[in-house]
């Protein structure tokens, strides 16, 4: 009755539910039982998160807490970007839980990186994405990478991080880009950087720097094959990256 009195005239009363205690839930809805019955590959994200959190708080069971956390962040990617201190700001998550959650998400990231062969061959933009997408996905600032390749276009070493900028700007100087390339005697290289906004559309500065680096490559006889700009997957976009070579905005060496 109080809800109806407090609501504006003609408005429906608020719909409220009380969180059920975990022991009062049917077995099929409890995270541990779901995991045991269905296996890790088939349970929803909320169940996996609930297993990491282990307990809820007064008035909110762990399954509902996990659902609330994912709803607040919107995606696992956004949750993985949160710091331990930020996670501790959530009711029901103290330092230990925040550290456990951060550790689990970091292990998942490292597992993805571990699956990439050390001598991964770069034959197309998609090969660059395989190497860098996971690194770029969690980056909150703009990072500029160089992929150093041998004569067969295989990686000579893990991606080299040249600069890490602010939320919207980074600078790659030819001296920094080619110093390690010359030292490693690489035959060619691919440039790459991320746009933290998620939109991979090249800026005029991106095009200018790329042309400068292509010209520097000609001088030192190291071929610049492409410059990949990484964004993030969005429902309204077909691709989450732009290859400047594919766009024709820059004339690369052939």
N, C-alpha and C positions, 0 to 999 in steps of 0.2 A: 504493500500500500504506500509506503513512504516513497518508493521509486516513482510511483504515478503522481504523487503530490509534487515532487521536486522537478518533474519533467515539464517542458513547455507544453502548452495546450495542444492537444491533437497528436503529440509524440508518443511513440511506443515506449513502454517501460524498458529499462536496461535489462539485458540478459546476463545474469551472472551465474557462475558455477564455482563450486569449491573443489580444490585439488584433492583427489582421492589418495589416501595413503597407499604406498607401494604394496604393502602386504594385503590390501583389500582389492587390488587389481586381479583380474583373471590371469592365470599362468601365461596364457598366450600373449598378454600385453606387457609382461615384465621383461625388461631388457635382457637379463641373463638367460631367461627361458627362451626368448626369441632367438638369441644368438645360438644357443645350443641346438635349437630345433631347425633353424633355417641356414645357419652358417654365416660367416662374416661377409661373404660376397652378396648375400641376398637380403640382409636387414637394412632398414633405412638409415640415413645419416644420424637421425636423432637417437637411434638405439646405440650406435657406436659411440656417440658423444656421451650418452648416459653412462655407458660402461666405464668411460674414462673418468667422469665426474664422481661416480660411485654413489654419492648421496645427494639428496636435495636439501631443503631447509624447512623449517616449520611452516606448514600450510601449503608446501609445494614439493611434490615428489620429484625424484631425479629425472624421470621421463619428461615431466612437464617443464622442468628447469632446462633440460637439453633443448626441447622444442622452442622455448622462449628465447634462449641464446641464439639459436640459428635464425629465428624469425627476426630478432633485433638486428643481426648482422647481415642477413639477406643471402649469404653464400659462405661456403667454406673458405673461399679465397679471401673474403673480407675478414673472416674470423682469424685466418692465419696471419694477416697483416697486423693484428692487434698485439700490443705489447703485454707483458706480464702485468704491469701496473694497470693498464686499461682493463684487462680481464678481471683483475681484483676489484674493480669498481662495480661488478655485477653482484647483486645479492645472492649469496649462496656459494660464491667462488672466492676462496681465500688464496693465499700465496701458494700453498702446496698444490691445490687443484689447478691454479693458473699455470704453474710450472709444468705440471703433468700434461696439460692440454697443449701448451706451447711445444713441449718436447715431442709429443705424438705427431703434431702437424709438421714439425721440422724433420722428423724421421721420414714422413711421407714424401716431403720435398727431396730429401737426399736419395731416397729409393728411386725416384724418377730420374735424377741426374746420374745415378750409378748404372742405369740401364743403357746409357749412351756409350758406345765403344770409344776408346781413347783415340783411335785413328779413324773416326767417323768421316766418311767421304761427303764433301759438299759439292753436289751437282746441280742443285736447284734451290730456290728460296725455302722450300719446305724442309730441306735438310738443315738450314740455319735455324728454322723454327724449332726443330727437334732438339737442338742444342741449347737454345736460349729462351724458349717460351717459359719454362718453369722459373728461370732466373728473373725474367722480366715481370712475371705475373704478380709477384709480391713486392716489387720495387716501388717505393713511394716517391722516389726522386728519379730524375733522368740519368740513365747510365749509358755510357758509350763503350762498346766492346769492339775488339778486333779479333777475327778468326784467322790465324796464320796457317797457311796451307803449303804442302809440298808440291812437287811437280805433277802428282796424280790427284791433286785437290783433296788430299786427306789432311785432317787436323794434325798439326805438329805438336800441339799442346792444348790444354784447356783454354777456353776463351779468355782473352786478355782484357781486363777492365782498365780502360784508359782514364776516364773521368767519371765522377759521380756528382751531379749538379743539384740544383734546387728542384722545386716542384715542377718548374716549367722550362728550365734552361740548362744546357751543358755545353762545354766547349772542348773540341778535339783539335789540338795543334798538330800539324804534320810531324814535328820533331818527336812528339810523344808516340804518335801512331807508328812511325817507321823505325824508331830506335830499336825496339825488340825484333821487328821484322828483319832488319838488317843483321842483327846479332844472331838470329836463328837461321839465317840464310834461307828464308822462305821464298817460294817462287811466286806466290800470289796471296791475296788476302781478301776478306769480305768485311765490310764495315757494318755495324748494327747499333741501333740504340732504341730505347723505348720511349713512348709518350705516356706518362703517368695518367693523363686524362682518359686514356683508353682509345682515343681517336688517332689512328696512324697516319692521317693526312699530312704529307710533308709541308713544312714551312719554307719560306723563302730562305731562311738561314740554313735549314737542312740542305737545300739544293746548293747554296753557295759553298758551304763547307765541303760537300761531296766533290764539287768540281775542283776545289783547291787540292783535295787529297788525291784525286785521280791524276792531276797534273804533277803533283809531287811524286806519285808512283812512277810516272813516265821518266822522271829525272833519275830516280834511283834504280830503275829497271825492275820494279816489283809491280805486278799487274793487280789493279783494284778491280775485282770482278763485279761487285754490287754493293749497294747500301740498303739494308733492310730496316724498316721502321716498324716496331712492334707495338700494337695496341692491346686491346682485350676483346674477347668474344662478346658481341652484342647482338640482340635479336634482329636489329634493323640493318645489320651489316653482313655481307657474304664472307668477308675475310677480316681477320684481325691483324693484318700486316699490309705493308706496301713495299714493293721492290722498286727502287728508283730506276733500276735497269729496265724493268718491265714497263714502267710508265713512259720511258723515253725522255724524261725530264733532264737527264744527264747523259752525256756521251761517254760510255766506259770504253776501256781498252778491249780490243778483240783478240 
